[in-house]
Every structure is written in structure tokens, then in C-alpha cells.
Amino acid sequence: MLTLTAFVQLPVMGYDYPLLFTTCFLLTQIFRRNYALIAVMIYLVVGLSGLPVFTYGGGFTYIHEPSFGYLLSMIPLALLGFFWKHIPLSMFGFRYVKNFSLAALPVAHLCGFSYLLITGQLNFNNFMGLSFYPFLYDMVLGTIFVIVLPESESYEY
């Protein structure tokens, strides 16, 4: 599913918007166990091993692509989206909030943005195309998923 959505891109305001984050977040909302993290790890290993499953190809040299940080940031997205959806936060002093899993999306985008800063690949085009517009659309689509999907107890996966 991640591989398919890597190649499905929506043209938004002059930028191509892949649906990877949206798919990863959707997986965290659907499955009771953290299969999203397992799927992301397999996806990254397969892509780095040379199979062209990423949007612009594959192989170990893909780490030099500006979008690679956003691929890596799907790991915290899968972890936090699952954790905040399925673990009652009352055990940590928070009142349980159903929609708190949306907070995983800004954290993941911050990780991807940090990769741009660390590698020196931050420019206006990368910021708008990889950070700003995708963040807005991920938040809108993530909110729709949280509202539309039933509680996780209805799934037995």
C-alpha cells in the first residue's frame, strides 16, 4: 500500500503531493496492532536495498534526496500515531482524547524538515513542496480519517 501511494501524486499549487504520510497515518488508525510501523520499516529496507519503491527510485544513494528525511519521519509517525490512538493517555496523567493521534503528523513533518536543515538542502522550493503544503493536506486528511473511522476496538487485526 505504501509503494502504491508513493507513485500516486496530487498536483497541488504547482507541487506534487504524494500520499505516503496520509497512508501511513491511515494504517495507524485502522490496525489494532502497530502494523504501520512494520510496514514502514519493510518499505524503507526494500527501498534502500535497491528496489524502486520510493517516488524517485530506490537504492542507498536515495539518502541524498531531499525527501528522504520525510521517508524516515514515517517511523515516528507510525509509532506516535499508533501510541496516541491505542494507549489510554490517562495512565500518563492525561485525559484520554480520541483525536490526539493527529499530533503525530506535526512531529513527523518536523523530523522531515530537520533532515532538510541538517543536510543543507533547505530552500524555498523544498520547504513549500515538502513541508508546508503537504503538512496542511496531511492535517486535513488525517482529521477526516479520525472523524470517519470508528473506534479501534471494532478492528481485530
C-alpha positions in Angstrom: 0.0 0.0 0.0 2.8 2.4 0.8 4.6 1.6 -2.5 1.4 2.3 -4.5 0.7 5.6 -2.8 4.3 6.7 -3.3 3.5 6.9 -7.0 0.1 8.5 -6.6 0.8 12.2 -6.5 -1.7 15.0 -6.4 -0.7 18.2 -8.2 -1.3 20.9 -5.5 -0.4 24.5 -6.2 2.5 23.6 -8.5 3.9 20.8 -6.3 3.4 17.1 -6.4 1.9 15.8 -3.2 2.5 12.0 -2.6 0.1 10.3 -0.3 2.7 8.4 1.8 2.1 10.3 5.1 -1.6 10.0 4.6 -1.4 6.3 4.0 0.9 5.7 7.0 -1.4 7.7 9.3 -4.4 5.8 7.9 -2.7 2.5 8.8 -2.1 3.7 12.4 -5.8 4.4 12.7 -7.1 1.2 11.2 -4.9 -1.5 12.8 -5.1 -2.5 16.4 -1.5 -3.7 16.5 1.3 -1.5 15.2 1.4 -3.0 11.7 2.0 0.5 10.3 5.5 0.6 11.9 6.3 -2.9 10.5 5.1 -1.8 7.0 7.2 1.4 7.1 10.3 -0.5 8.2 9.9 -3.1 5.4 9.2 -0.3 2.9 12.4 1.6 3.9 14.6 -1.6 3.8 13.2 -2.7 0.5 13.7 0.8 -1.0 17.2 1.3 0.4 18.2 -2.2 -0.9 17.7 -1.0 -4.4 14.1 -1.8 -5.5 12.5 1.4 -6.9 9.6 1.7 -4.4 10.3 5.3 -3.5 8.8 8.1 -5.5 12.1 8.9 -7.3 13.6 5.4 -7.4 15.5 3.4 -4.8 18.9 2.4 -3.6 21.2 3.5 -0.8 22.0 6.8 -2.7 18.4 7.8 -2.1 19.6 9.2 1.3 20.8 12.2 -0.6 17.3 13.1 -1.9 15.6 16.0 0.0 12.5 13.9 0.5 14.4 11.1 2.3 14.0 12.8 5.7 10.3 12.6 5.2 10.5 8.9 4.5 12.4 8.4 7.7 9.9 10.6 9.6 7.2 8.0 8.8 8.8 5.9 11.6 7.8 8.4 14.4 4.5 9.0 12.6 3.7 5.2 12.8 4.9 5.0 16.4 3.2 8.1 17.7 0.0 7.7 15.7 -0.4 4.2 17.0 0.6 5.0 20.5 -1.6 8.1 20.9 -4.6 6.3 19.3 -4.5 3.0 21.1 -2.8 3.7 24.5 -5.0 5.4 27.1 -3.2 8.6 28.0 -4.8 8.6 31.4 -2.1 6.3 32.6 0.4 9.2 31.9 -1.7 11.9 33.6 -3.6 13.0 30.5 -7.3 12.6 30.0 -7.9 10.2 27.1 -8.5 12.1 23.9 -9.6 10.2 20.9 -8.2 12.6 18.3 -4.8 13.1 20.0 -3.2 10.9 17.3 -3.3 13.8 14.9 -0.4 15.3 16.9 1.8 12.7 15.3 1.6 14.5 11.9 3.3 17.7 13.0 6.0 15.7 14.8 6.7 13.7 11.6 6.8 16.8 9.5 9.2 18.4 11.9 11.5 15.4 11.6 11.5 15.7 7.8 12.1 19.4 8.0 15.0 18.8 10.4 16.6 16.5 7.8 16.4 19.3 5.2 18.2 21.6 7.7 20.9 19.1 8.7 21.7 18.1 5.1 21.7 21.7 3.9 19.0 21.1 1.3 16.6 23.6 2.7 15.4 26.2 0.1 12.1 27.8 -0.6 11.0 25.2 -3.1 11.8 22.3 -0.8 10.1 24.0 2.1 6.9 24.7 0.2 6.8 21.4 -1.7 7.9 19.0 1.0 6.9 20.8 4.2 4.3 23.5 4.1 1.6 22.3 1.6 1.9 18.6 2.5 1.5 19.4 6.2 -1.7 21.3 5.6 -3.1 18.5 3.4 -2.0 15.8 5.8 -3.7 17.5 8.7 -7.0 17.9 6.7 -7.0 14.3 5.5 -5.9 13.0 8.9 -8.8 14.8 10.6 -11.2 13.3 8.1 -9.8 9.8 8.9 -10.1 10.3 12.7 -13.7 11.5 12.3 -14.9 8.9 9.8 -13.2 5.8 11.1 -14.9 4.0 14.1 -13.1 3.3 17.3 -10.2 0.9 17.2 -12.0 -1.7 19.3 -14.1 -2.6 16.2 -11.0 -3.9 14.4 -9.4 -7.2 15.2 -6.3 -7.1 13.0 
